[in-house]
Amino acid sequence: MKQQASALVTAADVSRLAGVTRATVSNWRRRHPDFPAPAGGTDTSPTYDLDAVRAWLSARGQLPEDTAADRLRTALRTYPGGGEPALHLLPVVLAAARLDRRKREALPGLRDDALLRWVRSAADDGAQDIPGTEDAAYAPEAAGPLRVLLRCVVTDGAEAATDVLTERLLEDTGGTGTYLTPRPLADLMARILTDSAGALPASVLDPACGTGSLLGAAASVGATALHGQDILTAQAAQAAVRLRLSAPEAAITVRTGDSLRSDAFKGLTADAVLCNPPYGVRDWGHDDLAYDQRWAYGVPPKGEPELAWVQHSLAHLAPGGRAVLLMPPAVAERTAGRRIRAQLVRDGALRAVVSLPQGAATPLHIGLHLWVLERPGPQAEAPGTVLLVDASAEARELDWDALNDTVLSSWQPYLADRDGFTGTPGIAAAVPITDLLDEAVDLTPARHVRAASRQALRPALLARQASELYDQLRRGAADLVGLSSDGDWPPADDRPRDWRTATVADLLRGGALSLLHTAPPGRRTRSGQPLPRPEAEAGARPTLTAADVFEDRPASGTEADLPTGGALPLVQAGDVLLTEILRVGRTAVAQVVEPDQSGCRLGPHLLLFRPDRRRLDPWFLAGFLAAEQNVNAAATGTSLVRVDPRRLRVPLLPLAEQQRYGTAFRRLYELRTAARRTDRAAEELTRLLGTGLTGGALLPDGHGPV
């Protein structure tokens, strides 16, 4: 690490520094002649001198107070070498996190020579655990960024510091076909690993582990030995650090390399495998691996790399062990792979295929599949069915709670009684293998489940449900018409208003509002075993969850959604709630607590802003906090994107003017709520009528009984 005289930053860095969108930075460049001129980069991607940018923002009052994470980003920008400095700082984060709080807080205050001695010793001790850091060196000039890093660890935590290092690593890391697995999907895949008695696998392998999200989910349900491999050194290093931070009691081994060509875990027999294999990578080693012993179900064609990953996973399982893989939907039907699919079905290795809705994981425009596989035992009798679950049309907007319920409410009963499983019409069916072993061997769930559900339709019930949905639709449409008058929305002047703003951090310091938050519940004991979910007590206070705010529904959570021990916040009328986690394809959602919600417990992943009503109007606050450009500028993280509430900005307006804006925002909220309610009723009604008509259970209008 050699120090550079000045840091150069991109337009994206400027937007993050100022807490605005990139479009705003582009407008500044065009409209303000005094905006700093490019100091490097290219015409299409210029870079700017950081000190000049900071001075310009400060002169305009647009420079928010630096956070520890901001200072770490600046320090990383100040040193050349691409992502290598960030990679070499990962062992330091891990070593600092392992210290007790008193020792950790003392590190930034050490003299340079003492700090470097500690870092070199700590890095040497941890280098063997973190791929790519074996040759990390820390020259005397590295003391500055090391101190900034340690302050970030002390102030924001080790995971936040790792997120900042990850941002820098991702800028220089390629990985075609490599995507992060969203945490809710990783949790679902891990829960499928449990057996019918609830027993959990002890050892889990992920041969394409990325940053370790699937292995982290496995640890959260009780896995105690985690093995991961990734072809990208930067990804493997992140996985090693993140897993040791989140599962310190587990035995963790992460290696670098191509799992198909150079398996780092030859001879390993694991209880389970979780994998999100690279998407669409055709150069996977077909020619080099033609006679590989792993191809027990047939040599994978060159255009079927996913079937190579399937067999690699099965080869690492103990008899009876289970694997869950995230797969492109085409793997279930492509002609080239039908012989291998047939053999997997015939031998009982393929136990279930689940189709997911679009947006569950990248690529977002494709509804991916989950394949559940088991390695048959030498004397095991092949089962006569495969479970197919069609969850692809569960909802127009992705609801993870509903998706989990759909998948697990089918998988768990099927696992407990495969012969007696009756399925759910239109959603899940245990399909006989004789029905699958035709010429195409098409395993797409919808093509079998929807056909099988026709016989289970009940005409009278469908007609009654349709009548009820028509009533809901008429009521919703009437409400919507009443809220749809044009109103008075006069334009501003020639240009949009340009008002002074304050960050939430400024408002907190000034006492204009307070901020409350509930930590997610812990699910592991110190020994690494999962904590049991507490049973809800009769008469206990309901818990308002993030899903409740997203869906605009009454509080539906219980004490099982809350951490144990300590006082928990209760919501009050007039509080402003903002969802903390950004969902795919949607921005954050804000809601003002109504009197009938007062007294509920505050669930995790919700930010509660309690304004001083003499200074801030709640609906005004909710409207501006949830503004898309505001939320995007305050978003942090990579694999899990959160809103940093202290970076959100609010205009400084007189209370009377706030109330006028608040009235407008409340009207928009009511209009949006009515529209969504009507849309849901229309969607459900058309789905039900379409199912009834095409299934022969309902007749077109004007037809009498046949």
C-alpha positions in Angstrom: 0.0 0.0 0.0 1.7 3.2 -1.2 0.0 6.5 -0.5 -1.2 8.6 -3.3 -1.2 12.4 -3.1 -5.0 12.8 -3.7 -7.9 10.5 -4.2 -9.9 10.4 -7.5 -13.6 9.6 -7.2 -16.3 8.7 -9.8 -19.7 10.3 -10.2 -21.1 7.3 -8.2 -18.7 8.1 -5.4 -19.8 11.8 -5.5 -23.5 10.8 -5.3 -22.8 8.6 -2.3 -20.7 11.3 -0.6 -23.4 14.0 -1.1 -26.4 11.6 -0.4 -28.0 12.3 -3.8 -28.7 10.3 -6.9 -26.2 10.0 -9.9 -28.7 12.0 -12.0 -28.3 14.9 -9.6 -24.6 14.8 -10.0 -25.0 14.9 -13.7 -27.2 17.9 -13.4 -24.6 19.7 -11.2 -22.0 19.1 -13.9 -24.2 20.6 -16.6 -25.7 23.5 -14.7 -22.8 24.7 -12.5 -19.7 26.0 -14.3 -17.8 25.9 -11.0 -18.3 22.2 -10.5 -14.8 20.6 -10.4 -13.4 19.6 -13.7 -12.4 16.0 -14.4 -9.0 15.1 -13.1 -8.7 11.7 -14.7 -10.7 8.8 -16.2 -12.3 9.0 -19.6 -14.8 11.2 -21.4 -17.6 8.7 -20.7 -16.4 7.8 -17.2 -14.5 10.8 -15.7 -13.0 10.9 -12.2 -12.7 13.9 -10.0 -10.3 15.2 -7.3 -11.9 14.2 -4.0 -10.6 17.3 -2.1 -12.0 19.6 -4.8 -15.4 17.8 -4.7 -15.6 18.1 -1.0 -14.8 21.8 -1.1 -17.5 22.4 -3.7 -20.1 20.4 -1.8 -19.2 22.2 1.5 -19.6 25.6 -0.1 -23.1 24.7 -1.2 -24.1 23.2 2.1 -24.4 19.7 0.5 -21.7 17.9 2.4 -23.2 15.7 5.1 -21.2 14.7 8.1 -18.7 11.9 7.3 -19.5 8.5 8.6 -16.8 5.9 9.5 -17.8 4.0 6.3 -17.4 7.1 4.2 -13.9 7.7 5.5 -13.0 4.1 4.8 -14.2 4.4 1.2 -12.1 7.5 0.8 -9.1 5.7 2.3 -9.4 2.8 -0.2 -9.7 5.3 -3.0 -6.5 7.0 -1.9 -4.4 3.9 -2.6 -3.7 2.4 -6.0 -3.8 -1.3 -6.7 -7.4 -1.9 -7.5 -9.1 -4.3 -5.1 -5.9 -5.8 -3.7 -5.6 -3.4 -0.7 -9.2 -4.2 0.2 -8.6 -7.9 -0.1 -5.6 -7.6 2.3 -7.6 -5.7 4.8 -10.1 -8.6 5.3 -7.9 -10.5 7.8 -7.6 -7.3 9.9 -11.4 -7.0 10.1 -11.7 -10.6 11.3 -8.9 -10.2 13.8 -10.4 -7.0 15.3 -13.9 -8.6 15.5 -12.5 -11.5 17.6 -11.2 -9.1 20.3 -13.2 -8.1 23.3 -14.7 -4.6 23.0 -12.2 -2.8 25.2 -9.2 -4.1 23.3 -10.9 -3.4 19.9 -11.7 0.2 20.8 -8.1 0.8 21.8 -6.7 -0.3 18.4 -7.2 3.0 16.5 -5.4 4.9 19.2 -2.2 2.9 19.0 1.0 4.5 17.6 1.8 3.6 14.1 4.6 1.1 14.9 2.5 -0.6 17.6 -0.6 -0.7 15.2 1.5 -2.2 12.4 3.0 -4.9 14.7 -0.5 -6.0 15.8 -1.8 -6.0 12.3 1.1 -8.1 10.9 0.8 -10.6 13.7 -3.0 -10.8 13.4 -2.8 -11.1 9.6 -0.2 -13.9 9.8 -2.4 -15.8 12.2 -5.5 -15.5 10.0 -4.0 -15.7 6.5 -4.4 -19.5 6.3 -8.1 -19.1 6.8 -8.7 -16.4 4.1 -7.8 -17.2 0.5 -5.7 -14.7 -1.3 -4.2 -13.0 1.8 -1.2 -15.3 2.4 1.2 -12.7 1.0 -0.4 -9.6 2.4 2.2 -6.9 3.4 1.6 -3.8 5.5 4.2 -1.0 4.8 4.6 1.9 7.3 2.4 4.1 5.1 -0.5 1.6 5.5 -1.0 2.8 9.1 -3.4 5.5 8.0 -6.0 3.4 6.1 -5.6 0.6 8.8 -6.6 3.1 11.5 -9.6 4.3 9.4 -10.6 0.6 8.9 -10.4 -0.1 12.6 -12.5 3.0 13.4 -15.1 1.7 11.0 -15.1 -1.7 12.7 -15.5 -0.1 16.2 -18.2 2.4 15.1 -20.3 0.5 12.6 -19.3 -3.2 13.2 -17.2 -5.8 11.4 -20.0 -6.7 8.9 -20.4 -3.0 7.8 -16.6 -2.7 7.3 -16.7 -5.9 5.3 -19.5 -4.4 3.1 -17.3 -1.4 2.3 -14.3 -3.6 1.4 -16.7 -5.7 -0.7 -17.8 -2.7 -2.7 -14.2 -2.0 -3.6 -13.5 -5.6 -4.5 -16.6 -5.9 -6.7 -15.4 -2.9 -8.8 -12.4 -5.0 -10.1 -13.9 -8.5 -9.9 -15.3 -10.2 -13.0 -17.6 -13.2 -12.8 -19.8 -13.9 -15.8 -22.8 -15.9 -14.7 -22.0 -15.5 -11.0 -24.8 -14.0 -8.9 -25.5 -13.4 -5.2 -28.2 -15.6 -3.6 -30.7 -13.4 -1.8 -30.8 -14.1 1.9 -34.5 -15.1 2.0 -33.9 -17.6 -0.8 -30.8 -18.9 0.9 -32.8 -19.4 4.1 -35.5 -21.3 2.2 -33.0 -23.6 0.6 -31.4 -24.3 3.9 -34.7 -25.2 5.5 -35.4 -27.8 2.8 -32.3 -29.6 4.1 -34.0 -30.6 7.4 -35.5 -34.1 7.4 -39.0 -35.1 8.4 -38.1 -35.3 12.1 -36.5 -31.8 12.0 -33.0 -33.1 12.2 -30.4 -30.8 10.7 -27.3 -31.6 8.6 -24.0 -31.2 10.4 -21.7 -30.7 7.4 -22.6 -28.7 4.3 -20.7 -28.1 1.1 -21.2 -25.2 -1.4 -18.9 -25.8 -4.4 -19.7 -22.4 -5.9 -19.9 -20.5 -2.6 -19.5 -16.9 -3.8 -19.6 -14.7 -0.7 -21.0 -17.4 1.5 -24.7 -16.6 1.7 -25.9 -20.2 1.3 -23.4 -21.5 3.8 -24.3 -18.8 6.2 -28.0 -19.8 5.9 -26.9 -23.5 6.6 -25.1 -22.3 9.7 -28.3 -20.5 10.9 -30.2 -23.8 10.9 -27.5 -25.7 12.7 -24.8 -26.8 10.4 -21.5 -27.0 12.3 -19.0 -27.8 9.5 -19.0 -25.5 6.4 -17.0 -26.2 3.3 -16.9 -23.7 0.4 -15.0 -23.3 -2.9 -15.2 -20.5 -5.4 -13.2 -19.8 -8.6 -12.8 -16.1 -7.7 -10.3 -15.4 -4.9 -12.0 -12.2 -3.9 -15.3 -14.0 -3.5 -13.8 -16.9 -1.5 -12.0 -14.4 0.8 -15.2 -12.6 1.5 -17.0 -15.9 2.2 -14.3 -16.9 4.7 -14.6 -13.7 6.6 -18.4 -13.4 6.6 -18.9 -17.0 7.7 -16.4 -16.5 10.6 -18.2 -13.4 11.7 -21.7 -14.9 11.5 -20.9 -18.5 12.6 -17.9 -18.2 14.9 -18.5 -21.6 16.5 -18.6 -23.5 13.2 -15.6 -25.3 11.6 -15.1 -23.3 8.3 -13.0 -24.3 5.3 -13.0 -22.1 2.2 -10.8 -22.7 -0.8 -10.1 -21.1 -4.2 -10.4 -22.9 -7.5 -12.7 -24.3 -10.2 -14.7 -27.0 -8.4 -15.4 -29.0 -11.6 -11.8 -28.9 -12.9 -9.9 -28.8 -9.7 -12.0 -30.0 -6.8 -10.5 -28.8 -3.5 -12.6 -31.2 -1.5 -11.9 -34.6 -3.2 -12.8 -37.3 -0.9 -15.2 -35.1 1.2 -18.5 -36.7 2.0 -21.0 -34.1 3.3 -24.4 -34.4 4.9 -25.8 -31.8 2.5 -24.9 -29.6 -0.4 -26.3 -26.1 -1.2 -25.3 -24.5 -4.5 -26.2 -21.7 -6.8 -24.0 -22.7 -9.8 -22.7 -20.3 -12.4 -25.3 -19.4 -14.9 -24.8 -20.1 -18.6 -21.1 -20.9 -18.5 -20.3 -23.3 -21.4 -16.6 -23.5 -20.9 -16.9 -25.7 -17.8 -14.4 -28.4 -18.8 -16.5 -30.8 -21.0 -13.6 -32.0 -23.1 -11.2 -32.3 -20.1 -13.7 -34.2 -17.9 -15.3 -36.6 -20.4 -14.2 -39.7 -18.4 -14.7 -38.2 -14.9 -16.0 -40.6 -12.3 -18.5 -38.1 -11.0 -20.7 -38.7 -14.1 -22.7 -41.6 -12.6 -25.9 -40.5 -14.5 -24.3 -39.8 -17.8 -21.7 -37.4 -19.3 -23.2 -33.9 -19.3 -23.4 -32.4 -22.8 -21.3 -29.3 -23.3 -24.4 -27.1 -23.3 -25.7 -28.6 -20.0 -23.2 -27.3 -17.4 -25.8 -27.3 -14.7 -26.1 -31.1 -15.0 -22.4 -31.3 -14.3 -23.0 -29.3 -11.1 -25.9 -31.6 -10.2 -23.7 -34.7 -10.4 -20.7 -33.0 -8.7 -23.0 -32.3 -5.8 -24.4 -35.9 -5.6 -20.8 -37.2 -5.7 -20.0 -35.3 -2.5 -23.1 -36.5 -0.6 -23.2 -39.3 1.9 -25.9 -42.0 1.2 -29.3 -40.4 2.0 -27.7 -36.9 2.0 -29.6 -34.1 0.4 -28.6 -31.3 -2.1 -30.6 -28.2 -3.0 -29.5 -26.4 -6.2 -30.8 -23.2 -7.8 -31.3 -23.9 -11.5 -32.3 -22.2 -14.7 -35.8 -23.4 -15.8 -34.5 -24.6 -19.2 -32.5 -27.4 -17.5 -35.9 -29.1 -16.8 -36.8 -29.4 -20.4 -33.8 -29.0 -22.8 -33.5 -31.9 -25.2 -29.8 -32.4 -24.7 -30.2 -33.3 -21.0 -33.2 -35.6 -21.2 -31.2 -38.8 -20.7 -29.5 -37.6 -17.6 -32.8 -36.3 -16.2 -34.4 -39.6 -16.9 -31.6 -41.4 -15.0 -31.9 -39.1 -12.1 -35.6 -39.7 -11.9 -35.3 -43.5 -12.5 -32.7 -43.9 -9.7 -34.6 -41.8 -7.2 -31.9 -39.1 -7.1 -34.2 -36.3 -8.0 -36.8 -35.8 -5.2 -38.4 -32.5 -6.0 -38.5 -29.6 -8.5 -39.9 -26.2 -7.3 -40.6 -23.4 -9.7 -40.0 -19.9 -8.2 -41.6 -16.6 -9.2 -39.7 -14.0 -11.3 -37.5 -11.8 -9.1 -36.7 -14.4 -6.5 -33.0 -14.3 -7.7 -30.9 -13.0 -10.5 -31.6 -13.1 -13.4 -34.7 -11.3 -12.2 -36.7 -11.7 -15.4 -36.6 -15.5 -15.2 -38.5 -17.8 -12.8 -35.7 -20.1 -11.6 -36.2 -23.6 -10.2 -35.0 -25.4 -7.1 -33.9 -29.0 -7.6 -33.9 -31.2 -4.5 -31.7 -34.3 -4.8 -30.8 -37.2 -2.6 -28.0 -39.7 -3.0 -29.6 -43.1 -3.0 -28.3 -45.6 -0.5 -26.9 -48.9 -1.9 -30.0 -50.9 -0.7 -32.6 -48.1 -0.9 -35.7 -48.7 -2.9 -36.3 -46.0 -5.5 -39.4 -43.9 -4.7 -42.3 -44.0 -7.1 -43.0 -40.2 -7.3 -41.3 -36.8 -7.6 -42.7 -33.8 -5.9 -43.4 -30.9 -8.2 -44.3 -27.5 -6.8 -45.4 -24.6 -8.9 -44.9 -21.5 -6.8 -44.2 -19.3 -9.9 -47.6 -17.6 -9.8 -47.8 -17.2 -6.0 -48.2 -13.4 -6.2 -47.6 -10.6 -8.6 -45.3 -9.0 -5.9 -42.8 -11.3 -4.3 -43.9 -12.2 -0.8 -41.2 -14.3 0.8 -43.4 -15.4 3.7 -46.1 -16.7 1.3 -43.4 -18.3 -0.9 -41.8 -20.1 2.1 -45.2 -21.3 3.2 -46.1 -22.6 -0.2 -42.9 -24.5 -0.7 -42.5 -25.9 2.9 -46.2 -26.8 3.3 -45.7 -29.1 0.4 -42.2 -30.4 0.9 -42.5 -31.3 4.6 -45.7 -33.3 4.4 -44.4 -35.1 1.3 -41.1 -35.9 3.1 -43.1 -37.3 6.0 -45.4 -39.5 4.0 -44.5 -39.8 0.3 -47.1 -42.4 -0.4 -49.9 -40.7 1.3 -49.2 -37.1 0.1 -52.3 -35.7 -1.7 -50.9 -32.4 -2.9 -52.5 -29.0 -3.4 -54.6 -28.5 -6.5 -52.8 -26.2 -9.0 -49.7 -25.9 -6.7 -48.2 -29.2 -5.7 -48.4 -32.8 -6.7 -46.5 -36.1 -6.2 -46.1 -37.1 -9.8 -45.5 -40.8 -10.6 -42.1 -41.3 -12.3 -43.9 -43.2 -15.0 -45.6 -40.0 -16.0 -42.2 -38.2 -16.2 -40.3 -40.8 -18.1 -41.7 -40.0 -21.5 -39.8 -38.9 -24.6 -39.2 -35.4 -23.4 -38.6 -36.0 -19.6 -39.9 -32.5 -19.0 -39.7 -31.7 -15.3 -41.3 -28.2 -15.5 -43.7 -28.2 -12.5 -46.5 -26.2 -14.1 -46.9 -28.7 -17.0 -47.7 -31.5 -14.6 -49.2 -29.8 -11.5 -51.8 -27.8 -13.4 -52.8 -30.7 -15.5 -53.1 -32.9 -12.4 -55.2 -30.3 -10.5 -58.1 -30.4 -13.0 -59.7 -33.4 -11.4 -59.6 -31.7 -8.0 -61.7 -28.7 -9.0 -65.0 -28.2 -7.1 -67.5 -26.2 -9.3 -69.9 -25.1 -6.6 -67.0 -23.8 -4.4 -65.4 -22.0 -7.3 -68.7 -20.2 -8.2 -69.1 -19.1 -4.6 -65.6 -17.8 -4.3 -66.0 -15.9 -7.6 -69.1 -14.2 -6.3 -67.3 -13.1 -3.1 -64.4 -11.8 -5.2 -66.8 -9.8 -7.4 -68.2 -8.1 -4.3 -64.6 -7.2 -3.1 -63.8 -5.9 -6.6 -66.9 -3.7 -6.7 -66.2 -2.2 -3.2 -62.6 -1.6 -4.1 -63.5 0.1 -7.4 -66.0 2.4 -5.6 -63.4 3.4 -3.1 -60.9 4.0 -5.9 -63.3 6.2 -7.9 -63.9 8.3 -4.8 -60.2 8.9 -4.3 -59.5 9.6 -8.0 -60.6 13.2 -8.4 -58.0 15.3 -10.0 -57.5 17.7 -7.1 -55.3 20.8 -7.2 -51.7 20.0 -8.1 -50.3 23.4 -9.4 -46.9 23.4 -11.0 -43.9 25.0 -9.4 -42.0 27.8 -11.1 -40.0 27.2 -14.2 -37.6 25.0 -12.2 -38.3 22.5 -9.3 -38.1 24.0 -5.8 -34.6 23.9 -4.4 -34.9 23.8 -0.6 -32.5 23.5 2.2 -32.4 20.0 3.7 -31.1 18.3 6.9 -30.1 14.7 7.4 -31.9 12.5 9.9 -28.6 12.5 11.8 -28.9 16.3 12.1 -32.5 16.1 13.2 -31.6 13.4 15.8 -29.0 15.7 17.3 -31.4 18.6 17.4 -34.1 16.6 19.1 -36.6 17.0 16.3 -37.2 13.2 16.2 -36.0 9.9 17.8 -35.1 6.7 16.0 -36.0 3.2 17.3 -35.1 -0.2 15.9 -35.6 -3.9 16.9 -32.6 -6.2 16.3 -33.5 -9.5 14.4 -34.0 -12.5 16.7 -31.0 -14.7 17.3 -31.5 -18.3 16.1 -28.3 -19.9 17.5 -26.8 -20.7 20.8 -23.1 -20.2 21.6 -22.6 -23.9 20.8 -24.0 -23.3 17.3 -27.3 -25.1 17.9 -30.5 -23.4 16.7 -32.7 -21.7 19.2 -36.3 -23.0 19.3 -38.9 -20.5 18.1 -40.9 -19.4 21.2 -44.6 -20.1 21.2 -46.9 -17.1 21.1 -48.6 -16.5 24.4 -52.4 -16.1 24.5 -53.2 -12.4 24.7 -49.7 -11.3 23.9 -49.2 -8.0 22.0 -49.0 -8.5 18.2 -45.9 -7.6 16.3 -45.8 -5.3 13.4 -43.5 -6.8 10.8 -41.8 -5.4 7.6 -44.1 -7.6 5.5 -47.2 -6.0 7.2 -45.9 -2.6 6.2 -45.1 -3.7 2.6 -48.6 -5.3 2.2 -50.5 -2.6 4.2 -52.1 -5.2 6.5 -52.7 -5.4 10.3 -49.9 -6.6 12.6 -49.5 -10.3 12.0 -46.2 -11.1 13.8 -45.8 -12.8 17.2 -43.1 -13.0 19.9 -41.3 -15.6 17.7 -40.4 -12.7 15.4 -38.6 -10.8 18.2 -35.3 -11.2 20.0 -35.4 -12.6 23.6 -34.4 -10.4 26.5 -34.4 -6.6 26.9 -37.1 -4.0 26.4 -38.7 -3.9 23.0 -40.1 -0.7 21.3 -43.9 -0.3 21.1 -45.3 1.8 18.2 -47.4 4.9 18.9 -49.9 6.8 16.8 -48.1 9.3 14.7 -44.9 7.2 14.5 -43.4 6.9 11.0 -42.3 3.4 10.0 -39.8 2.8 7.1 -38.8 -0.6 5.8 -35.1 -1.1 6.3 -34.3 -3.8 3.6 -34.7 -2.9 0.0 -36.7 -5.6 -1.9 -36.0 -6.5 -5.5 -37.7 -4.2 -7.9 -39.2 -2.0 -5.2 -38.1 0.9 -3.1 -38.7 1.3 0.6 -42.2 1.8 2.0 -43.2 4.3 4.7 -46.3 4.3 6.8 -47.7 6.5 9.5 -49.0 4.5 12.5 -52.8 4.9 13.0 -54.4 4.9 16.5 -55.7 1.3 16.1 -52.1 0.1 15.6 -50.8 1.8 18.7 -49.3 -0.6 21.3 -48.0 -3.2 18.8 -44.4 -4.3 19.2 -41.9 -3.1 16.6 -40.7 -6.0 14.5 -37.2 -6.4 13.0 -36.2 -4.7 9.7 -38.4 -1.7 10.4 -37.1 1.8 11.2 -39.3 3.8 13.6 -39.1 7.6 13.5 -40.9 9.4 16.3 -41.2 13.0 15.4 -41.7 16.0 17.7 -45.1 16.9 16.4 -44.5 20.6 17.3 -41.6 20.6 14.7 -42.3 17.8 12.2 -45.5 16.6 10.6 -45.6 12.8 10.4 -47.1 12.4 6.9 -44.7 15.1 5.6 -41.8 13.1 7.1 -43.1 9.8 5.7 -43.4 11.2 2.2 -39.9 12.5 2.0 -38.2 9.7 3.9 -39.6 7.1 1.4 -38.8 9.2 -1.7 -37.0 6.9 -4.2 -34.1 9.2 -4.8 -33.6 9.7 -1.1 -33.7 6.0 -0.3 -31.3 5.1 -3.1 -28.8 7.7 -1.9 -28.9 6.3 1.6 -28.7 2.6 0.6 -25.7 0.6 1.8 -24.5 -3.0 1.4 -24.1 -5.4 -1.5 -25.6 -8.9 -0.9 -28.2 -7.3 1.5 -29.1 -3.7 0.7 -30.2 -1.7 3.7 -31.3 1.9 4.2 -28.9 3.9 6.4 -31.5 6.1 8.2 -29.1 8.8 9.3 -28.2 9.6 5.7 -31.8 10.3 4.7 -32.6 14.0 4.0 -35.6 16.0 4.9 -36.5 19.6 3.7 -36.5 22.3 6.3 -39.9 23.9 5.9 -42.3 25.7 8.3 -44.8 23.4 10.1 -47.8 24.9 8.2 -46.2 24.1 4.9 -45.2 20.7 6.1 -48.8 20.0 6.9 -49.9 20.9 3.4 -47.4 18.4 2.0 -48.4 15.9 4.6 -52.1 16.1 3.5 -50.9 15.5 -0.1 -48.8 12.5 0.9 -51.6 11.0 2.9 -53.9 11.3 0.0 -51.4 9.5 -2.2 -51.0 6.8 0.4 -54.8 6.2 0.5 -55.0 6.2 -3.3 -52.2 3.7 -3.6 -53.7 1.5 -0.9 -57.1 1.4 -2.6 -55.5 0.7 -6.0 -53.5 -2.2 -4.6 -56.5 -3.7 -2.9 -58.6 -3.5 -6.0 -55.7 -4.9 -8.1 -55.4 -7.9 -5.8 -59.1 -8.6 -6.0 -59.1 -8.3 -9.8 -56.0 -10.5 -10.1 -57.4 -13.2 -7.9 -60.8 -13.1 -9.6 -59.4 -13.5 -13.1 -57.1 -16.3 -12.0 -59.9 -18.1 -10.3 -62.3 -17.7 -13.3 -59.6 -18.7 -15.8 -58.9 -21.8 -13.8 -62.5 -22.7 -13.5 -63.3 -22.1 -17.2 -60.2 -24.0 -18.6 -60.7 -26.8 -16.0 -64.4 -27.3 -17.0 -65.7 -26.3 -13.5 -67.3 -23.1 -14.6 -69.4 -22.2 -17.7 -69.3 -18.9 -19.7 -72.0 -16.3 -18.8 -75.3 -17.2 -20.5 -74.8 -21.0 -20.5 -77.0 -23.1 -18.3 -76.0 -26.4 -16.8 -75.0 -29.0 -19.3 
